[in-house]
Amino acid sequence: MSSKEKYETAKLPMVPIRDVVVFPFQMAAFFIGRESSVNALEAALAADKRIFLATQHDPTIDNPKANDVYQVGTIVGIAASKLDPILFRYFKATPTPPPPKAKELPPTSAEPPPAEKGSSNAIQP
């Protein structure tokens, strides 16, 4: 990268997420219920619909502080938001910018193929 290239600096609302890591160009849906997360989502919706998602170190912490959340995360665009009557807010995050179209692969079986008899990696009962 040359020294002439510039980086964009932006202050975005942040939502700490539990048990999930969001990668660039990944589409994901989230349910959020913490007041701070709902406030961050509403701030993003009122601005440019971009939000910063970062994973918590310990998902059992209800009110994470800065040192409880990984410093690296993903900036995502909010594709949709829906208020659920059970006090949860749902939103669908899309990558920023949209990902390139992927080639569709045929479905595969969830079961591995049977090991051949006499194979060194076959598990014997």
N, C-alpha and C positions, 0 to 999 in steps of 0.2 A: 504494500500500500504506500503510495507516495505521500509526502508531507503536505501536498496541496489538497488532498481529499479532506472533507470536513465531516464531522459527526453532528447529528442532530441531538440537541439536549432538550428533554421535555420532562415536565413534572406531571406525572399521571397518578390517578387513584390506584391503590394497590389492594388486592385481595389475597390473603394467605389461604392456600388450599391444603386440604388434608389428603394423605395417601395417594396423591396423584402428581405426576410431573407432566406438564404440558410442553410439548416441543414445537418449534416453528413449523408451520404448514400442517398442523394437526387441527382437526375440528373436534370440539368437545362440548358437552353440555354439563352444566353445574347447577346444583341446588345450594343456595346460600341462605343462612338464617341469622347469622350474627349481625347485630345492629351496625357495627363498624363496616362489615362487608356490604350490607345493603346500602349504607350511606355512600360507600365508594362506588358501587354500581350506579346509583342514582346520579352521582357527580359525573361519571363517565358518560352516561346517557344524555346529560344536560350539555356536555361539551362535545367532543368529537367521536364519541363511542369507542374510545380506546382505553384499555385498562391493563395494568401490570399484574400478572399472576405469578406468585412464587410459592413454593412448597414449604410447609412447616417441617422442622426437624422432628418434632414429637406431635403426632396428630391428636393426642389426648388433651393438649393445652387449649383451653377455650378462649383465652384472650392473649394471644401471642404478642411478645414484644419484638423489637427489631432483631435481637440476637437469637430468637426462636425460629426465624425464617431464613431460608437460604438467600444469599445476596444476589444470586443469578436466577432470573425468571424469564418469562416470555411476555412480550407486548402483544395483545390480541385485540381484534375488533369485535364488537358485540353485534351479532347478527339479529338476535331477537331477545326480548325480555318479557316475562309473564309473571304477574303476581298471583300466587296460589293462595286460596282462602285459609290455608293452614299455616300462615305466617312465614312462608318460604318464598324466596324470589328465585325464579328460574331464568337462566340465560344461556344462550348458545354462543360460544366463542368461535370466531373464525380467525385464521391467521392473517397477518398483515404483511405484505400484500397477499392476494389469493394465490394458492399453490398452483403449480403447473398441473395439467391434466395427466393422470396416471393411466397406464394401460391396465385394463381390467383382466384379472387372472381368473381361470376357472376355479370353482370351489374344490377344496381338497378334503380328504377324509381326516377326521380328528385322530384316528387310530394309526399308530405307526405300522409299517408293513411287517409281517411275521419274519423272524430271523431264520436264516437257512440252517438246516441241520449240519452240524460240524463246523459252523462259523465260530470264530474265536470270540465274537462279541455276543453270542447267544447266552441267555441266562438259563441255567439248568435248575429244575425244581429240586 
